């Protein structure tokens, strides 16, 4: 008997509220698996596009965003 069959057999013998707990536990395990997946770097995604972003570009964007936020908070 496979693990899946064993789990199903035990699950079928449980009351509905316990079956729901099992379902919630499975959802928790799925979320943990999703979190363990490696994240893809944006830099690698841009490699084929020949996009060059410098530290100065990032600093300038930060200055612009903070300036916009400052103006918005003064309204």
CHARMM internal coordinates of N, CA and C (Angstrom, degrees):
IC EDIT
DIST 1 N 1 CA 1.4508
DIST 1 CA 1 C 1.5342
ANGL 1 N 1 CA 1 C 108.48
DIST 1 C 2 N 1.3395
ANGL 1 CA 1 C 2 N 116.76
DIHE 1 N 1 CA 1 C 2 N 133.46
DIST 2 N 2 CA 1.4655
ANGL 1 C 2 N 2 CA 121.12
DIHE 1 CA 1 C 2 N 2 CA -178.71
DIST 2 CA 2 C 1.5349
ANGL 2 N 2 CA 2 C 110.37
DIHE 1 C 2 N 2 CA 2 C -76.26
DIST 2 C 3 N 1.3070
ANGL 2 CA 2 C 3 N 115.87
DIHE 2 N 2 CA 2 C 3 N 166.46
DIST 3 N 3 CA 1.4658
ANGL 2 C 3 N 3 CA 120.45
DIHE 2 CA 2 C 3 N 3 CA 177.07
DIST 3 CA 3 C 1.5241
ANGL 3 N 3 CA 3 C 109.83
DIHE 2 C 3 N 3 CA 3 C -60.57
DIST 3 C 4 N 1.3184
ANGL 3 CA 3 C 4 N 116.75
DIHE 3 N 3 CA 3 C 4 N -42.28
DIST 4 N 4 CA 1.4654
ANGL 3 C 4 N 4 CA 120.55
DIHE 3 CA 3 C 4 N 4 CA 179.45
DIST 4 CA 4 C 1.5288
ANGL 4 N 4 CA 4 C 110.87
DIHE 3 C 4 N 4 CA 4 C -58.63
DIST 4 C 5 N 1.3195
ANGL 4 CA 4 C 5 N 116.57
DIHE 4 N 4 CA 4 C 5 N -44.89
DIST 5 N 5 CA 1.4656
ANGL 4 C 5 N 5 CA 120.40
DIHE 4 CA 4 C 5 N 5 CA 179.36
DIST 5 CA 5 C 1.5261
ANGL 5 N 5 CA 5 C 111.51
DIHE 4 C 5 N 5 CA 5 C -64.60
DIST 5 C 6 N 1.3385
ANGL 5 CA 5 C 6 N 116.95
DIHE 5 N 5 CA 5 C 6 N -39.72
DIST 6 N 6 CA 1.4543
ANGL 5 C 6 N 6 CA 121.08
DIHE 5 CA 5 C 6 N 6 CA 178.36
DIST 6 CA 6 C 1.5269
ANGL 6 N 6 CA 6 C 111.12
DIHE 5 C 6 N 6 CA 6 C -63.70
DIST 6 C 7 N 1.3261
ANGL 6 CA 6 C 7 N 116.07
DIHE 6 N 6 CA 6 C 7 N -43.92
DIST 7 N 7 CA 1.4651
ANGL 6 C 7 N 7 CA 120.44
DIHE 6 CA 6 C 7 N 7 CA 179.39
DIST 7 CA 7 C 1.5248
ANGL 7 N 7 CA 7 C 109.86
DIHE 6 C 7 N 7 CA 7 C -63.39
DIST 7 C 8 N 1.3266
ANGL 7 CA 7 C 8 N 116.97
DIHE 7 N 7 CA 7 C 8 N -46.00
DIST 8 N 8 CA 1.4631
ANGL 7 C 8 N 8 CA 120.51
DIHE 7 CA 7 C 8 N 8 CA 179.83
DIST 8 CA 8 C 1.5296
ANGL 8 N 8 CA 8 C 111.31
DIHE 7 C 8 N 8 CA 8 C -61.04
DIST 8 C 9 N 1.3221
ANGL 8 CA 8 C 9 N 116.63
DIHE 8 N 8 CA 8 C 9 N -41.30
DIST 9 N 9 CA 1.4616
ANGL 8 C 9 N 9 CA 120.14
DIHE 8 CA 8 C 9 N 9 CA 179.90
DIST 9 CA 9 C 1.5319
ANGL 9 N 9 CA 9 C 110.36
DIHE 8 C 9 N 9 CA 9 C -62.06
DIST 9 C 10 N 1.3263
ANGL 9 CA 9 C 10 N 117.31
DIHE 9 N 9 CA 9 C 10 N -46.12
DIST 10 N 10 CA 1.4572
ANGL 9 C 10 N 10 CA 121.08
DIHE 9 CA 9 C 10 N 10 CA 179.55
DIST 10 CA 10 C 1.5258
ANGL 10 N 10 CA 10 C 110.69
DIHE 9 C 10 N 10 CA 10 C -67.19
DIST 10 C 11 N 1.3317
ANGL 10 CA 10 C 11 N 116.79
DIHE 10 N 10 CA 10 C 11 N -39.68
DIST 11 N 11 CA 1.4668
ANGL 10 C 11 N 11 CA 121.45
DIHE 10 CA 10 C 11 N 11 CA -179.42
DIST 11 CA 11 C 1.5236
ANGL 11 N 11 CA 11 C 111.21
DIHE 10 C 11 N 11 CA 11 C -62.15
DIST 11 C 12 N 1.3118
ANGL 11 CA 11 C 12 N 116.09
DIHE 11 N 11 CA 11 C 12 N -42.40
DIST 12 N 12 CA 1.4723
ANGL 11 C 12 N 12 CA 120.59
DIHE 11 CA 11 C 12 N 12 CA -179.33
DIST 12 CA 12 C 1.5315
ANGL 12 N 12 CA 12 C 112.41
DIHE 11 C 12 N 12 CA 12 C -63.94
DIST 12 C 13 N 1.3277
ANGL 12 CA 12 C 13 N 116.87
DIHE 12 N 12 CA 12 C 13 N -23.93
DIST 13 N 13 CA 1.4564
ANGL 12 C 13 N 13 CA 120.58
DIHE 12 CA 12 C 13 N 13 CA 179.96
DIST 13 CA 13 C 1.5170
ANGL 13 N 13 CA 13 C 113.72
DIHE 12 C 13 N 13 CA 13 C -86.52
DIST 13 C 14 N 1.3327
ANGL 13 CA 13 C 14 N 116.97
DIHE 13 N 13 CA 13 C 14 N -1.15
DIST 14 N 14 CA 1.4629
ANGL 13 C 14 N 14 CA 120.81
DIHE 13 CA 13 C 14 N 14 CA -177.95
DIST 14 CA 14 C 1.5213
ANGL 14 N 14 CA 14 C 111.50
DIHE 13 C 14 N 14 CA 14 C -96.42
DIST 14 C 15 N 1.3450
ANGL 14 CA 14 C 15 N 116.15
DIHE 14 N 14 CA 14 C 15 N 153.47
DIST 15 N 15 CA 1.4636
ANGL 14 C 15 N 15 CA 119.17
DIHE 14 CA 14 C 15 N 15 CA 174.11
DIST 15 CA 15 C 1.5353
ANGL 15 N 15 CA 15 C 109.88
DIHE 14 C 15 N 15 CA 15 C -68.97
DIST 15 C 16 N 1.3422
ANGL 15 CA 15 C 16 N 117.09
DIHE 15 N 15 CA 15 C 16 N 157.89
DIST 16 N 16 CA 1.4691
ANGL 15 C 16 N 16 CA 121.22
DIHE 15 CA 15 C 16 N 16 CA -175.81
DIST 16 CA 16 C 1.5294
ANGL 16 N 16 CA 16 C 114.53
DIHE 15 C 16 N 16 CA 16 C -53.49
DIST 16 C 17 N 1.3361
ANGL 16 CA 16 C 17 N 118.03
DIHE 16 N 16 CA 16 C 17 N -38.09
DIST 17 N 17 CA 1.4694
ANGL 16 C 17 N 17 CA 119.01
DIHE 16 CA 16 C 17 N 17 CA -178.51
DIST 17 CA 17 C 1.5325
ANGL 17 N 17 CA 17 C 111.29
DIHE 16 C 17 N 17 CA 17 C -66.88
DIST 17 C 18 N 1.3176
ANGL 17 CA 17 C 18 N 117.20
DIHE 17 N 17 CA 17 C 18 N -33.90
DIST 18 N 18 CA 1.4708
ANGL 17 C 18 N 18 CA 120.64
DIHE 17 CA 17 C 18 N 18 CA 176.87
DIST 18 CA 18 C 1.5331
ANGL 18 N 18 CA 18 C 110.28
DIHE 17 C 18 N 18 CA 18 C -74.16
DIST 18 C 19 N 1.3154
ANGL 18 CA 18 C 19 N 117.32
DIHE 18 N 18 CA 18 C 19 N -35.94
DIST 19 N 19 CA 1.4586
ANGL 18 C 19 N 19 CA 120.80
DIHE 18 CA 18 C 19 N 19 CA 175.43
DIST 19 CA 19 C 1.5292
ANGL 19 N 19 CA 19 C 109.58
DIHE 18 C 19 N 19 CA 19 C -60.13
DIST 19 C 20 N 1.3336
ANGL 19 CA 19 C 20 N 116.30
DIHE 19 N 19 CA 19 C 20 N -39.45
DIST 20 N 20 CA 1.4648
ANGL 19 C 20 N 20 CA 121.08
DIHE 19 CA 19 C 20 N 20 CA 178.56
DIST 20 CA 20 C 1.5264
ANGL 20 N 20 CA 20 C 110.81
DIHE 19 C 20 N 20 CA 20 C -64.72
DIST 20 C 21 N 1.3377
ANGL 20 CA 20 C 21 N 117.21
DIHE 20 N 20 CA 20 C 21 N -38.35
DIST 21 N 21 CA 1.4638
ANGL 20 C 21 N 21 CA 120.69
DIHE 20 CA 20 C 21 N 21 CA 176.32
DIST 21 CA 21 C 1.5242
ANGL 21 N 21 CA 21 C 110.73
DIHE 20 C 21 N 21 CA 21 C -62.28
DIST 21 C 22 N 1.3289
ANGL 21 CA 21 C 22 N 116.11
DIHE 21 N 21 CA 21 C 22 N -41.16
DIST 22 N 22 CA 1.4664
ANGL 21 C 22 N 22 CA 120.44
DIHE 21 CA 21 C 22 N 22 CA 177.96
DIST 22 CA 22 C 1.5326
ANGL 22 N 22 CA 22 C 109.64
DIHE 21 C 22 N 22 CA 22 C -62.34
DIST 22 C 23 N 1.3167
ANGL 22 CA 22 C 23 N 116.62
DIHE 22 N 22 CA 22 C 23 N -43.76
DIST 23 N 23 CA 1.4655
ANGL 22 C 23 N 23 CA 121.31
DIHE 22 CA 22 C 23 N 23 CA 178.83
DIST 23 CA 23 C 1.5269
ANGL 23 N 23 CA 23 C 110.45
DIHE 22 C 23 N 23 CA 23 C -60.16
DIST 23 C 24 N 1.3258
ANGL 23 CA 23 C 24 N 117.18
DIHE 23 N 23 CA 23 C 24 N -43.61
DIST 24 N 24 CA 1.4682
ANGL 23 C 24 N 24 CA 120.76
DIHE 23 CA 23 C 24 N 24 CA 177.80
DIST 24 CA 24 C 1.5226
ANGL 24 N 24 CA 24 C 111.54
DIHE 23 C 24 N 24 CA 24 C -63.02
DIST 24 C 25 N 1.3384
ANGL 24 CA 24 C 25 N 116.78
DIHE 24 N 24 CA 24 C 25 N -38.61
DIST 25 N 25 CA 1.4578
ANGL 24 C 25 N 25 CA 120.60
DIHE 24 CA 24 C 25 N 25 CA 178.49
DIST 25 CA 25 C 1.5278
ANGL 25 N 25 CA 25 C 111.09
DIHE 24 C 25 N 25 CA 25 C -65.75
DIST 25 C 26 N 1.3156
ANGL 25 CA 25 C 26 N 116.42
DIHE 25 N 25 CA 25 C 26 N -40.42
DIST 26 N 26 CA 1.4718
ANGL 25 C 26 N 26 CA 120.54
DIHE 25 CA 25 C 26 N 26 CA 177.76
DIST 26 CA 26 C 1.5307
ANGL 26 N 26 CA 26 C 109.69
DIHE 25 C 26 N 26 CA 26 C -62.31
DIST 26 C 27 N 1.3334
ANGL 26 CA 26 C 27 N 117.38
DIHE 26 N 26 CA 26 C 27 N -41.37
DIST 27 N 27 CA 1.4653
ANGL 26 C 27 N 27 CA 121.12
DIHE 26 CA 26 C 27 N 27 CA 177.98
DIST 27 CA 27 C 1.5323
ANGL 27 N 27 CA 27 C 110.24
DIHE 26 C 27 N 27 CA 27 C -61.76
DIST 27 C 28 N 1.3339
ANGL 27 CA 27 C 28 N 117.06
DIHE 27 N 27 CA 27 C 28 N -40.05
DIST 28 N 28 CA 1.4606
ANGL 27 C 28 N 28 CA 121.28
DIHE 27 CA 27 C 28 N 28 CA 177.44
DIST 28 CA 28 C 1.5317
ANGL 28 N 28 CA 28 C 110.83
DIHE 27 C 28 N 28 CA 28 C -62.24
DIST 28 C 29 N 1.3123
ANGL 28 CA 28 C 29 N 116.46
DIHE 28 N 28 CA 28 C 29 N -45.38
DIST 29 N 29 CA 1.4643
ANGL 28 C 29 N 29 CA 120.35
DIHE 28 CA 28 C 29 N 29 CA 178.30
DIST 29 CA 29 C 1.5232
ANGL 29 N 29 CA 29 C 111.25
DIHE 28 C 29 N 29 CA 29 C -61.60
DIST 29 C 30 N 1.3318
ANGL 29 CA 29 C 30 N 117.21
DIHE 29 N 29 CA 29 C 30 N -40.73
DIST 30 N 30 CA 1.4677
ANGL 29 C 30 N 30 CA 120.81
DIHE 29 CA 29 C 30 N 30 CA 178.01
DIST 30 CA 30 C 1.5226
ANGL 30 N 30 CA 30 C 111.03
DIHE 29 C 30 N 30 CA 30 C -61.84
DIST 30 C 31 N 1.3237
ANGL 30 CA 30 C 31 N 117.19
DIHE 30 N 30 CA 30 C 31 N -41.11
DIST 31 N 31 CA 1.4609
ANGL 30 C 31 N 31 CA 119.61
DIHE 30 CA 30 C 31 N 31 CA -179.94
DIST 31 CA 31 C 1.5247
ANGL 31 N 31 CA 31 C 111.06
DIHE 30 C 31 N 31 CA 31 C -66.72
DIST 31 C 32 N 1.3278
ANGL 31 CA 31 C 32 N 117.42
DIHE 31 N 31 CA 31 C 32 N -35.46
DIST 32 N 32 CA 1.4643
ANGL 31 C 32 N 32 CA 120.60
DIHE 31 CA 31 C 32 N 32 CA 177.19
DIST 32 CA 32 C 1.5238
ANGL 32 N 32 CA 32 C 110.59
DIHE 31 C 32 N 32 CA 32 C -65.76
DIST 32 C 33 N 1.3245
ANGL 32 CA 32 C 33 N 116.79
DIHE 32 N 32 CA 32 C 33 N -40.07
DIST 33 N 33 CA 1.4624
ANGL 32 C 33 N 33 CA 120.74
DIHE 32 CA 32 C 33 N 33 CA 178.56
DIST 33 CA 33 C 1.5264
ANGL 33 N 33 CA 33 C 109.61
DIHE 32 C 33 N 33 CA 33 C -63.48
DIST 33 C 34 N 1.3194
ANGL 33 CA 33 C 34 N 116.74
DIHE 33 N 33 CA 33 C 34 N -42.34
DIST 34 N 34 CA 1.4694
ANGL 33 C 34 N 34 CA 121.39
DIHE 33 CA 33 C 34 N 34 CA 179.83
DIST 34 CA 34 C 1.5246
ANGL 34 N 34 CA 34 C 110.47
DIHE 33 C 34 N 34 CA 34 C -62.48
DIST 34 C 35 N 1.3361
ANGL 34 CA 34 C 35 N 116.96
DIHE 34 N 34 CA 34 C 35 N -38.83
DIST 35 N 35 CA 1.4636
ANGL 34 C 35 N 35 CA 120.79
DIHE 34 CA 34 C 35 N 35 CA -179.23
DIST 35 CA 35 C 1.5219
ANGL 35 N 35 CA 35 C 111.87
DIHE 34 C 35 N 35 CA 35 C -70.22
DIST 35 C 36 N 1.3201
ANGL 35 CA 35 C 36 N 117.62
DIHE 35 N 35 CA 35 C 36 N -24.79
DIST 36 N 36 CA 1.4570
ANGL 35 C 36 N 36 CA 121.45
DIHE 35 CA 35 C 36 N 36 CA -178.23
DIST 36 CA 36 C 1.5260
ANGL 36 N 36 CA 36 C 112.56
DIHE 35 C 36 N 36 CA 36 C -79.86
DIST 36 C 37 N 1.3296
ANGL 36 CA 36 C 37 N 116.93
DIHE 36 N 36 CA 36 C 37 N -14.38
DIST 37 N 37 CA 1.4596
ANGL 36 C 37 N 37 CA 119.53
DIHE 36 CA 36 C 37 N 37 CA -179.74
DIST 37 CA 37 C 1.5213
ANGL 37 N 37 CA 37 C 109.35
DIHE 36 C 37 N 37 CA 37 C -65.64
DIST 37 C 38 N 1.3224
ANGL 37 CA 37 C 38 N 117.14
DIHE 37 N 37 CA 37 C 38 N 137.03
DIST 38 N 38 CA 1.4705
ANGL 37 C 38 N 38 CA 119.01
DIHE 37 CA 37 C 38 N 38 CA -179.87
DIST 38 CA 38 C 1.5293
ANGL 38 N 38 CA 38 C 110.74
DIHE 37 C 38 N 38 CA 38 C -67.09
DIST 38 C 39 N 1.3180
ANGL 38 CA 38 C 39 N 114.85
DIHE 38 N 38 CA 38 C 39 N 142.90
DIST 39 N 39 CA 1.4519
ANGL 38 C 39 N 39 CA 120.59
DIHE 38 CA 38 C 39 N 39 CA 177.86
DIST 39 CA 39 C 1.5174
ANGL 39 N 39 CA 39 C 109.57
DIHE 38 C 39 N 39 CA 39 C -84.65
DIST 39 C 40 N 1.3135
ANGL 39 CA 39 C 40 N 115.83
DIHE 39 N 39 CA 39 C 40 N 141.51
DIST 40 N 40 CA 1.4549
ANGL 39 C 40 N 40 CA 119.97
DIHE 39 CA 39 C 40 N 40 CA 178.42
DIST 40 CA 40 C 1.5150
ANGL 40 N 40 CA 40 C 109.22
DIHE 39 C 40 N 40 CA 40 C -85.01
DIST 40 C 41 N 1.2890
ANGL 40 CA 40 C 41 N 115.46
DIHE 40 N 40 CA 40 C 41 N 137.12
DIST 41 N 41 CA 1.4505
ANGL 40 C 41 N 41 CA 121.03
DIHE 40 CA 40 C 41 N 41 CA 179.78
DIST 41 CA 41 C 1.5223
ANGL 41 N 41 CA 41 C 109.99
DIHE 40 C 41 N 41 CA 41 C -76.01
DIST 41 C 42 N 1.3220
ANGL 41 CA 41 C 42 N 116.80
DIHE 41 N 41 CA 41 C 42 N 136.82
DIST 42 N 42 CA 1.4595
ANGL 41 C 42 N 42 CA 120.19
DIHE 41 CA 41 C 42 N 42 CA 175.88
DIST 42 CA 42 C 1.5247
ANGL 42 N 42 CA 42 C 111.20
DIHE 41 C 42 N 42 CA 42 C -63.52
DIST 42 C 43 N 1.3194
ANGL 42 CA 42 C 43 N 115.68
DIHE 42 N 42 CA 42 C 43 N -32.43
DIST 43 N 43 CA 1.4611
ANGL 42 C 43 N 43 CA 118.30
DIHE 42 CA 42 C 43 N 43 CA 179.42
DIST 43 CA 43 C 1.5287
ANGL 43 N 43 CA 43 C 111.17
DIHE 42 C 43 N 43 CA 43 C -60.56
DIST 43 C 44 N 1.3256
ANGL 43 CA 43 C 44 N 116.79
DIHE 43 N 43 CA 43 C 44 N -40.41
DIST 44 N 44 CA 1.4684
ANGL 43 C 44 N 44 CA 119.56
DIHE 43 CA 43 C 44 N 44 CA 178.08
DIST 44 CA 44 C 1.5144
ANGL 44 N 44 CA 44 C 111.48
DIHE 43 C 44 N 44 CA 44 C -68.90
DIST 44 C 45 N 1.3223
ANGL 44 CA 44 C 45 N 116.96
DIHE 44 N 44 CA 44 C 45 N -32.80
DIST 45 N 45 CA 1.4575
ANGL 44 C 45 N 45 CA 119.55
DIHE 44 CA 44 C 45 N 45 CA 178.66
DIST 45 CA 45 C 1.5210
ANGL 45 N 45 CA 45 C 111.36
DIHE 44 C 45 N 45 CA 45 C -66.47
DIST 45 C 46 N 1.3355
ANGL 45 CA 45 C 46 N 116.30
DIHE 45 N 45 CA 45 C 46 N -31.72
DIST 46 N 46 CA 1.4598
ANGL 45 C 46 N 46 CA 120.89
DIHE 45 CA 45 C 46 N 46 CA -177.39
DIST 46 CA 46 C 1.5234
ANGL 46 N 46 CA 46 C 113.39
DIHE 45 C 46 N 46 CA 46 C -86.85
DIST 46 C 47 N 1.3121
ANGL 46 CA 46 C 47 N 118.77
DIHE 46 N 46 CA 46 C 47 N -7.80
DIST 47 N 47 CA 1.4534
ANGL 46 C 47 N 47 CA 122.41
DIHE 46 CA 46 C 47 N 47 CA -173.90
DIST 47 CA 47 C 1.5207
ANGL 47 N 47 CA 47 C 112.11
DIHE 46 C 47 N 47 CA 47 C -52.65
DIST 47 C 48 N 1.3153
ANGL 47 CA 47 C 48 N 117.31
DIHE 47 N 47 CA 47 C 48 N -46.73
DIST 48 N 48 CA 1.4617
ANGL 47 C 48 N 48 CA 120.81
DIHE 47 CA 47 C 48 N 48 CA -177.70
DIST 48 CA 48 C 1.5220
ANGL 48 N 48 CA 48 C 113.16
DIHE 47 C 48 N 48 CA 48 C -72.56
DIST 48 C 49 N 1.3166
ANGL 48 CA 48 C 49 N 117.62
DIHE 48 N 48 CA 48 C 49 N -14.46
DIST 49 N 49 CA 1.4669
ANGL 48 C 49 N 49 CA 121.29
DIHE 48 CA 48 C 49 N 49 CA -176.91
DIST 49 CA 49 C 1.5214
ANGL 49 N 49 CA 49 C 112.73
DIHE 48 C 49 N 49 CA 49 C -92.38
DIST 49 C 50 N 1.3251
ANGL 49 CA 49 C 50 N 117.51
DIHE 49 N 49 CA 49 C 50 N -4.89
DIST 50 N 50 CA 1.4576
ANGL 49 C 50 N 50 CA 122.84
DIHE 49 CA 49 C 50 N 50 CA -178.59
DIST 50 CA 50 C 1.5190
ANGL 50 N 50 CA 50 C 112.50
DIHE 49 C 50 N 50 CA 50 C 54.88
DIST 50 C 51 N 1.3300
ANGL 50 CA 50 C 51 N 116.18
DIHE 50 N 50 CA 50 C 51 N 43.03
DIST 51 N 51 CA 1.4577
ANGL 50 C 51 N 51 CA 121.85
DIHE 50 CA 50 C 51 N 51 CA 178.36
DIST 51 CA 51 C 1.5247
ANGL 51 N 51 CA 51 C 108.15
DIHE 50 C 51 N 51 CA 51 C -91.35
DIST 51 C 52 N 1.3210
ANGL 51 CA 51 C 52 N 115.73
DIHE 51 N 51 CA 51 C 52 N 128.17
DIST 52 N 52 CA 1.4666
ANGL 51 C 52 N 52 CA 120.86
DIHE 51 CA 51 C 52 N 52 CA 178.50
DIST 52 CA 52 C 1.5204
ANGL 52 N 52 CA 52 C 108.20
DIHE 51 C 52 N 52 CA 52 C -113.09
DIST 52 C 53 N 1.3235
ANGL 52 CA 52 C 53 N 117.32
DIHE 52 N 52 CA 52 C 53 N 117.19
DIST 53 N 53 CA 1.4531
ANGL 52 C 53 N 53 CA 121.89
DIHE 52 CA 52 C 53 N 53 CA 177.11
DIST 53 CA 53 C 1.5230
ANGL 53 N 53 CA 53 C 107.26
DIHE 52 C 53 N 53 CA 53 C -118.65
DIST 53 C 54 N 1.3143
ANGL 53 CA 53 C 54 N 114.71
DIHE 53 N 53 CA 53 C 54 N 121.03
DIST 54 N 54 CA 1.4622
ANGL 53 C 54 N 54 CA 119.84
DIHE 53 CA 53 C 54 N 54 CA -178.17
DIST 54 CA 54 C 1.5206
ANGL 54 N 54 CA 54 C 110.39
DIHE 53 C 54 N 54 CA 54 C -97.67
DIST 54 C 55 N 1.3274
ANGL 54 CA 54 C 55 N 114.51
DIHE 54 N 54 CA 54 C 55 N 168.87
DIST 55 N 55 CA 1.4653
ANGL 54 C 55 N 55 CA 120.15
DIHE 54 CA 54 C 55 N 55 CA 175.29
DIST 55 CA 55 C 1.5278
ANGL 55 N 55 CA 55 C 109.87
DIHE 54 C 55 N 55 CA 55 C -60.66
DIST 55 C 56 N 1.3204
ANGL 55 CA 55 C 56 N 116.58
DIHE 55 N 55 CA 55 C 56 N -37.02
DIST 56 N 56 CA 1.4720
ANGL 55 C 56 N 56 CA 120.45
DIHE 55 CA 55 C 56 N 56 CA 178.80
DIST 56 CA 56 C 1.5226
ANGL 56 N 56 CA 56 C 110.63
DIHE 55 C 56 N 56 CA 56 C -65.02
DIST 56 C 57 N 1.3327
ANGL 56 CA 56 C 57 N 118.32
DIHE 56 N 56 CA 56 C 57 N -38.83
DIST 57 N 57 CA 1.4713
ANGL 56 C 57 N 57 CA 121.20
DIHE 56 CA 56 C 57 N 57 CA 176.56
DIST 57 CA 57 C 1.5348
ANGL 57 N 57 CA 57 C 110.23
DIHE 56 C 57 N 57 CA 57 C -59.43
DIST 57 C 58 N 1.3105
ANGL 57 CA 57 C 58 N 115.81
DIHE 57 N 57 CA 57 C 58 N -44.52
DIST 58 N 58 CA 1.4612
ANGL 57 C 58 N 58 CA 120.67
DIHE 57 CA 57 C 58 N 58 CA -179.84
DIST 58 CA 58 C 1.5263
ANGL 58 N 58 CA 58 C 110.34
DIHE 57 C 58 N 58 CA 58 C -65.13
DIST 58 C 59 N 1.3309
ANGL 58 CA 58 C 59 N 116.89
DIHE 58 N 58 CA 58 C 59 N -44.28
DIST 59 N 59 CA 1.4650
ANGL 58 C 59 N 59 CA 121.02
DIHE 58 CA 58 C 59 N 59 CA 179.92
DIST 59 CA 59 C 1.5236
ANGL 59 N 59 CA 59 C 110.60
DIHE 58 C 59 N 59 CA 59 C -62.26
DIST 59 C 60 N 1.3157
ANGL 59 CA 59 C 60 N 118.11
DIHE 59 N 59 CA 59 C 60 N -43.15
DIST 60 N 60 CA 1.4643
ANGL 59 C 60 N 60 CA 121.96
DIHE 59 CA 59 C 60 N 60 CA 178.96
DIST 60 CA 60 C 1.5231
ANGL 60 N 60 CA 60 C 111.00
DIHE 59 C 60 N 60 CA 60 C -62.38
DIST 60 C 61 N 1.3151
ANGL 60 CA 60 C 61 N 116.94
DIHE 60 N 60 CA 60 C 61 N -42.89
DIST 61 N 61 CA 1.4663
ANGL 60 C 61 N 61 CA 120.54
DIHE 60 CA 60 C 61 N 61 CA 178.56
DIST 61 CA 61 C 1.5235
ANGL 61 N 61 CA 61 C 110.75
DIHE 60 C 61 N 61 CA 61 C -63.07
DIST 61 C 62 N 1.3223
ANGL 61 CA 61 C 62 N 116.57
DIHE 61 N 61 CA 61 C 62 N -41.29
DIST 62 N 62 CA 1.4701
ANGL 61 C 62 N 62 CA 120.02
DIHE 61 CA 61 C 62 N 62 CA 177.14
DIST 62 CA 62 C 1.5281
ANGL 62 N 62 CA 62 C 110.95
DIHE 61 C 62 N 62 CA 62 C -60.57
DIST 62 C 63 N 1.3440
ANGL 62 CA 62 C 63 N 116.71
DIHE 62 N 62 CA 62 C 63 N -44.51
DIST 63 N 63 CA 1.4659
ANGL 62 C 63 N 63 CA 119.98
DIHE 62 CA 62 C 63 N 63 CA 179.48
DIST 63 CA 63 C 1.5266
ANGL 63 N 63 CA 63 C 110.57
DIHE 62 C 63 N 63 CA 63 C -60.40
DIST 63 C 64 N 1.3290
ANGL 63 CA 63 C 64 N 116.40
DIHE 63 N 63 CA 63 C 64 N -42.85
DIST 64 N 64 CA 1.4666
ANGL 63 C 64 N 64 CA 120.56
DIHE 63 CA 63 C 64 N 64 CA -179.67
DIST 64 CA 64 C 1.5295
ANGL 64 N 64 CA 64 C 110.97
DIHE 63 C 64 N 64 CA 64 C -63.90
DIST 64 C 65 N 1.3250
ANGL 64 CA 64 C 65 N 116.61
DIHE 64 N 64 CA 64 C 65 N -44.38
DIST 65 N 65 CA 1.4639
ANGL 64 C 65 N 65 CA 120.24
DIHE 64 CA 64 C 65 N 65 CA -179.00
DIST 65 CA 65 C 1.5187
ANGL 65 N 65 CA 65 C 110.35
DIHE 64 C 65 N 65 CA 65 C -63.84
DIST 65 C 66 N 1.3451
ANGL 65 CA 65 C 66 N 117.19
DIHE 65 N 65 CA 65 C 66 N -46.13
DIST 66 N 66 CA 1.4707
ANGL 65 C 66 N 66 CA 119.87
DIHE 65 CA 65 C 66 N 66 CA 179.95
DIST 66 CA 66 C 1.5201
ANGL 66 N 66 CA 66 C 110.90
DIHE 65 C 66 N 66 CA 66 C -63.63
DIST 66 C 67 N 1.3251
ANGL 66 CA 66 C 67 N 118.02
DIHE 66 N 66 CA 66 C 67 N -36.83
DIST 67 N 67 CA 1.4594
ANGL 66 C 67 N 67 CA 121.23
DIHE 66 CA 66 C 67 N 67 CA 178.23
DIST 67 CA 67 C 1.5275
ANGL 67 N 67 CA 67 C 109.66
DIHE 66 C 67 N 67 CA 67 C -64.87
DIST 67 C 68 N 1.3252
ANGL 67 CA 67 C 68 N 116.54
DIHE 67 N 67 CA 67 C 68 N -43.55
DIST 68 N 68 CA 1.4732
ANGL 67 C 68 N 68 CA 120.50
DIHE 67 CA 67 C 68 N 68 CA 178.71
DIST 68 CA 68 C 1.5255
ANGL 68 N 68 CA 68 C 110.88
DIHE 67 C 68 N 68 CA 68 C -63.44
DIST 68 C 69 N 1.3216
ANGL 68 CA 68 C 69 N 117.43
DIHE 68 N 68 CA 68 C 69 N -41.91
DIST 69 N 69 CA 1.4629
ANGL 68 C 69 N 69 CA 121.16
DIHE 68 CA 68 C 69 N 69 CA 178.52
DIST 69 CA 69 C 1.5185
ANGL 69 N 69 CA 69 C 111.11
DIHE 68 C 69 N 69 CA 69 C -64.40
DIST 69 C 70 N 1.3239
ANGL 69 CA 69 C 70 N 116.05
DIHE 69 N 69 CA 69 C 70 N -39.03
DIST 70 N 70 CA 1.4526
ANGL 69 C 70 N 70 CA 120.33
DIHE 69 CA 69 C 70 N 70 CA 179.71
DIST 70 CA 70 C 1.5212
ANGL 70 N 70 CA 70 C 110.51
DIHE 69 C 70 N 70 CA 70 C -64.74
DIST 70 C 71 N 1.3285
ANGL 70 CA 70 C 71 N 117.41
DIHE 70 N 70 CA 70 C 71 N -43.65
DIST 71 N 71 CA 1.4658
ANGL 70 C 71 N 71 CA 121.67
DIHE 70 CA 70 C 71 N 71 CA 178.25
DIST 71 CA 71 C 1.5172
ANGL 71 N 71 CA 71 C 110.57
DIHE 70 C 71 N 71 CA 71 C -63.94
DIST 71 C 72 N 1.3252
ANGL 71 CA 71 C 72 N 117.44
DIHE 71 N 71 CA 71 C 72 N -41.38
DIST 72 N 72 CA 1.4627
ANGL 71 C 72 N 72 CA 121.63
DIHE 71 CA 71 C 72 N 72 CA -178.55
DIST 72 CA 72 C 1.5356
ANGL 72 N 72 CA 72 C 110.74
DIHE 71 C 72 N 72 CA 72 C -65.86
DIST 72 C 73 N 1.3192
ANGL 72 CA 72 C 73 N 117.79
DIHE 72 N 72 CA 72 C 73 N -36.32
DIST 73 N 73 CA 1.4602
ANGL 72 C 73 N 73 CA 119.94
DIHE 72 CA 72 C 73 N 73 CA -178.38
DIST 73 CA 73 C 1.5325
ANGL 73 N 73 CA 73 C 111.55
DIHE 72 C 73 N 73 CA 73 C -74.18
DIST 73 C 74 N 1.3267
ANGL 73 CA 73 C 74 N 117.60
DIHE 73 N 73 CA 73 C 74 N -18.37
DIST 74 N 74 CA 1.4587
ANGL 73 C 74 N 74 CA 121.27
DIHE 73 CA 73 C 74 N 74 CA 178.89
DIST 74 CA 74 C 1.5180
ANGL 74 N 74 CA 74 C 112.89
DIHE 73 C 74 N 74 CA 74 C -87.07
DIST 74 C 75 N 1.3224
ANGL 74 CA 74 C 75 N 117.47
DIHE 74 N 74 CA 74 C 75 N -3.29
DIST 75 N 75 CA 1.4692
ANGL 74 C 75 N 75 CA 120.05
DIHE 74 CA 74 C 75 N 75 CA -178.44
DIST 75 CA 75 C 1.4937
ANGL 75 N 75 CA 75 C 112.73
DIHE 74 C 75 N 75 CA 75 C -76.84
END
COOR INIT
IC SEED 1 N 1 CA 1 C
IC BUILD
